[in-house]
Amino acid sequence: MSRTLPLSFLVVTPAMVGLLACSPPPPPPDNPDNTPPAPTRQHVVPSVESEIGALDANKVQAVFDSAASDIKSCYERGVARVPFMAGEIKLAIRVSEDGSTKHAFVKDSTLGDRTTESCMLSAVKHRTWPKPQGGKEGTAETSFMFEPGEDERPPVDWTEANMGPAFQKARSALNACRSSAGAGPMRVTLYVETDGKPMAVGIAGNDAKSEEAATCVVDALMGLKLSSPGSYAAKVTVSLD
């Protein structure tokens, strides 16, 4: 910050005139070629505002709690279609400056059903959040775990190797879905029926762009004919990166 200093005035008295007259001449200037002095640069301190602010944890939890019954209803409707559906889902929210939802996405999920996951996203994305403090936006995350009913037999655990050549051939199409949306690494969880046809597919990703790629990925997987898991359905989670 620059400051203006007061001018100093020199009062010349008759006695001082002689002293001034007898004073030695001033030293020669350091700049004999009359080159103009280099300009000075004023140091400006930029005003910085944080991009991500803090959210009141208790208020965030209250919002998620208020959505819990709707999220449970989403799961119950999903189980009506996929009786052995179970797993954990992590929902991520980006909160705008006014407390509205800027975007929401499934950050991780092993539920294996996009319809159920989308229903749960809708249950939280239209709610009002505490306003971020100290930043333009805020982030909030939570997880929900769902266990299968006691009478339900869990699906057979599969790995990517069990899926057969059809999945390997589809990888280029799946990666094209992801890259065209600009999404980062994604994970898909699917249930495979005894005839090798996908019964349901779930999507999760590291960023909000995964939501834009989700429909493309689901359509590509639902059209595959995979290896048969045998006499009972299978469940498998695969990474796309």
N, C-alpha and C positions, 0 to 999 in steps of 0.2 A: 504494500500500500504506500503510495507516494504522499509526502507531506510538504506543505509550503512553509518555508522558514521565513521569519521577519527580516526585513532589510536592516543592515547596520549603517548608521550615518556617521560620517567623520566631520567633526566641527574643527575648522582650521583657525587657530589664533595667530596674532602677529608673531609671537615668540616661536611658534612652530614653523613659520614660513622659512626662516633661516635653516632650521634643521632639515626641512624638506629640500631646500635648495642645495644643501651640502651633502645630501645623501648620495651615495654612489649610484651610478646608473643601474637600472634593472638588468638582470642577466638576459642574454639573448634568448629568444624563444627556442624551444626545443624543436620547432617545426619550421626550419628556414625556408623550405620550398613552398610555404603557404598551403600545404595540403590540408583540406578541411578535416577536422577531427572525426573519428569514426562515431557514428551515432550510438547512443546507449540503448540497450534493450530493456524494456520494462518487464519484469517477471510477473506473469499473470497466473494465478492459481485457479485451475478450472473448478467449476462446481460439479461435483460427482453425486449422482443419485443411484443407490443400489438397485439392481434389476430385481433381485429376489428379496422380499421382506419376510418378516416372521409372522406366523399365524398363531393366535391364541390356541394352545393345545386343547384346553378344556372345551372351548367353543367348537373346535373342529370335531372333537369326539362326539359332542352333542348332535352335530349335523349328521354324522355317520350313524349314530344311534337312532335318529329319527327315520333313517332310510332302511333300517334293519328289517322291519316287517315286510316292506316291499321287496327287498332282496330275497327274503325267505320265500315269498310268493313266487318269485321268478324261478327259484330252485324247484319248488313243488310242481310247477307247470312243466319244467324240464324233465323231472323224474317220471312224469306221466308218459313221456315219449321214450326216454332212455332210463329204464327202471334201476339200473345199477350205477347211474351217474354219481360220482363222488369226487372230492378233491378240494383244492384250495385255490382261491382267486384273490389277486392283489389288484386293487383299483387305484389309479393315480389321477389326481386332479390338479390342474393349473388354475389358480384363482386370480381373477382380474382385480384391478385397483378398487373397483366398486363393490367387490364381494361376489360377483357373478362368476360362473364357470367359463373360463376361456376355452379349455378343452379337457377332455377326459379320455382315458384309454386303459385297456387291460394290460398291466405291466407284467403280470405273470399269471398263469392259470393251468391247472391240470383237470379242470372240469370236463373239457372235451366236447363242448356244445356251444357253438357261436350264438345261437338264438338265446340261450340262457344268459350267456355273458353280456350280450347287447342289452337284454332286459335289465340286468343289474347295473350296467353303466347308466341307463336312462334313469334309474332310481336315484342316482346321486348327482348327475350332471345338471339337473334343473333346479337344484337347491341353492339357497343363499348362504354364503360362507362369511366368516369374519374377515374384515378388510385387512390386507397386509400392512404391517407396520415397518417403516424404514425401507420400503422398496415398492416398485411398481406392481409386482405380482408376488404370489405365494404358491407354495406347493403343499399338497396333502395326500397322504396315502393310508390305506388300511387293507386288511386281509380278512377274508371269511373262509372258514373251513366247513366242509359238509361231509358227513359220514353216511355210508349207505345204510339202508334198513337192515335189521338183523336177519330178516328172511331172504335177503338178496345175496345171491352168489356173486362175488366180484369177478370182473372179466379177467381173462388170462393176460399176464404181463408180457408185452412184446418189446423187442428192440427193432431198430431200423433194418437190421439184417433179416428179420422175419417177414418183412413186407414184400420182398420179391423184386424182380427187375422192373415192374411197372412203376414203382415209386422212383427208382433211379432215373428212369427215362423222363419222369415228370419234373425232376429237379430244376432243369433249365427254365421251364415255364413258371415254376414257383418262384425262382429267383428273379425272373422278369417281372412278376407281380410286385415283388418287394422293391426292386430298383426303380421301377416306373413311378412308384409312389414316393420315392426318396426315403424309404423306411430303413432303419437299422436292422440289426439281427432280430429274428422272430422265432417263435416256437409254436409248433402245432401239436395238438393232442387229438387223437381220433380213436373212435371205437370202430372195430372191423367185425362185420357179421360173419357167420360161418361160411358163406359163399364168397367171401373176399371183398364184398362191397362195403365201403365206409357207411356207417350208420349215422354218425355225427362227427363234426369237426370243430374244435375250439382254437382260438388264436390269441397269442400274447406277443407283445413287442416292447422294445426298450424306449420307444418314443411314440408321440401321438400320430406320426405318419403311418404306423402299423394299422391304425383304424382305416386308413384310406386303401391299404393293400388287402384288408381282410376278406372282402367279398370275392376278389379275384383268386386268392389262395384257396378259399373254401370251395369255390366252383371247380377249380382245377383238381382238388383232391376228391371231391364227391363223384367225379367222373371216372375215377380209376377202378380197375379190377385188380385187387391185390391177392396175395396168397391166402389160402383158407387157414384160419386158426384151428380148425378141427370142429369138434362138436359144441364148442361154446365160443362166444364173442371174445375178442381181444381188445386191449387198450395199449396205445403206444404214444410216446412223446418224441418229437424230432425237432432238431434245430435247423433253421434256415439262415445262413450267414455267408 
